[in-house]
Amino acid sequence: MWPQPPEQKQEQPPEPEPPEEDESLAPRQYTFNPLQAEKELKIGNFYFKKGSYKAAILRYQEALKWNQTYSDAYLRLGDAHARLKHEEASREAYRKFLELEPDSKRAREIREKLGAKN
């Protein structure tokens, strides 16, 4: 007689790993927070002054996630996009600024910029 092959153990599928507990990997939840928006704007201004317009844009967008009615962030976002020759994005940010601040000191200047680009 031939020897019997050893019995093969059926392997169990591995247990699923528990959900990630590192909160830094979880999607960020945005709620109205004007202090955080101000902080993001200041950091964006720092990058803008250094000439890092892409980094500034990211910070201005972050500020707007914390406060969607932050007119200064829209104004600076428009300026940063204008420096990078992002015409449509610049116009959109400037329009939003004018919606929020139609009587601002800079409203006339912004309207002229929009008029020149149309």
RARA-V457365 format. One line per field, one symbol per residue. psi: psi as a letter, one per 20 degrees, with the letter a starting at -180 (. if undefined). burial: # if it has 24 or more other ideal C-beta (glycine too) atoms within 12 Angstrom, else .. A space follows every 50 residues. Layout:
psi->???
burial->???
This chain:
psi->qqqpqqpppppqqqqqqqqpiohiiqppppronhghggghgggghghghi jmhghggghhhghhhhoiknhhhgghgggghhhjkngghgggghghghgh mhjqhjgggghgghhhi.
burial->....................................#..##.###.##.. ..#..##.#########..#############......###.######.# #........#..##....
